[in-house]
Amino acid sequence: MEIIARSKYVRISPRKMRLVADLVRGLPTQEAMDILTHLNKNGAKPLLLTLKQAVGNAVNNLNLEKDNLLIKRLEIGKGPTFKRGRPVSRGVWHPILKRTCHIKVILEGEAAQKKAKKK
C-alpha cells in the first residue's frame, strides 16, 4: 500500500532540499521525524511537515499504524523560479533567482512490508 503526500512551490532551492532528503530516505517514519526535528537546516521544516502529512493520510484514510510506515520514495523536484533583480553600478542589472521546489513523499504501508518479508 502506497501513501502519497505532496508539497508544491516550497521557497527553498531544490539543491538545498535534496541534502536534507538524502539523510532520511529509506528510514522508518518515526526515525526520520526525530532526525528532521533536531536537524539545523532550513529544508528540514518543510520536509517534516510533508512527512507528517503523509503519516496523517495513512492513519486517517487507510487505518494503518504509525509505527509500521517506511519512507519508500522521497522526490525533490524543481519548481518555478522567481526572477528578481538588483541594479548595480553603471546601470547594469544583476539577476536574483529565487528558486522553489516540489516535495513528494511516498510511504510504504504494512501490507507491502509483509509481502517483502515473504519474498
N, C-alpha and C positions, 0 to 999 in steps of 0.2 A: 504494500500500500504506500503510495507516494503522497506527500503533503507538500503543497507549494505555497510560498509567500513571496511577494514582490514589493520592493520599494523603488519608485522611479523618481528621477530628477533630484537625486541627493547631491547637495552642494559641496562635494569634495571630489578631487580628481580620482579617476579610476586606478591610477598607479599607486596612490597612497592607500586606497581601499584594498587593493589586492595584497599589499603587505600584511594587513590585518587578517584578511580572509585566509591566507596561507597558514596562519597559526592554528585555526580551528577547523579546517577542512577535514572531514572524516571522523571527527570526535563524537562521542555521545553529547546530547544537547546540554545536560546539566554541567558537564565538564567545560564545554565551550562557553556557557554563560558565566561560569566562575572566572575563566580566563579573560573574557571581554569586560567583565565588571572591574577587574583590577588592572587592566591594560591602560597605559598612559599614552594613547594615540587618539587623534581626532576621529578616525574611522571606526573606532570601537563602539561608540554610542549608537550610530545609525544601524550598524550591523547587529548589535544586541537587540535593538527594537524590532528589527525584521525577524530575528530568530525567535523572539518571544511571540511575535505574531504567528509564526509557523507552528509553534508549540500550542498556542491557543486554538488554531484551526484544527489541529489533530485531536486535542482534548474535547472541544465542543462539538465539532462536526462529525468526527469518526469514532468517538468514545475510546480513544487509545490512551494508554497510561504515559505520563510524562517521562518516567524513568526508562522506558523501553525504546525511546526515539533516538535515532542516529542521523547525523548530517550526511546524506548521500551525495549531494552535489551543492556546490556554492559557487555561483557565477557572478562575476562583476563585469558588467558591460559598460560601454561608453555611451554617455548621454550627449545631449546637445551642448555646445559651448557658447557661453555668453560672451560677446565681443565688446570690450570696453577699450578705452584708450586714454593716453595722457600726453599733453603737449610738452615738448622739451625744447631745448634751445633752437633758435633759428626757424621756428615754425614747423619743426619735424614732429610727427605724430608717432608715438610708440604704442603698439597694441598691447592690451592686457587681456588675456584669455582666461575666463572663469569657467573651469571645466565642471561637468556634472557626470554622475554615473548612475547606473541602474543595478540594483541588487536583487538576485533571485536565489532563494534558499529552497532546496528540495530535501525533505526529511524522509527517512525510511521508517515505516511503521513496524509493528510487532509481527504481522503476518509475513512480511518479506524477510524478516530475520530468521523466522522458523524454517522457511524454505532454504535459506542459505546454509543453515546448520545441517539439514538433511543431505545436501549435496556434499 
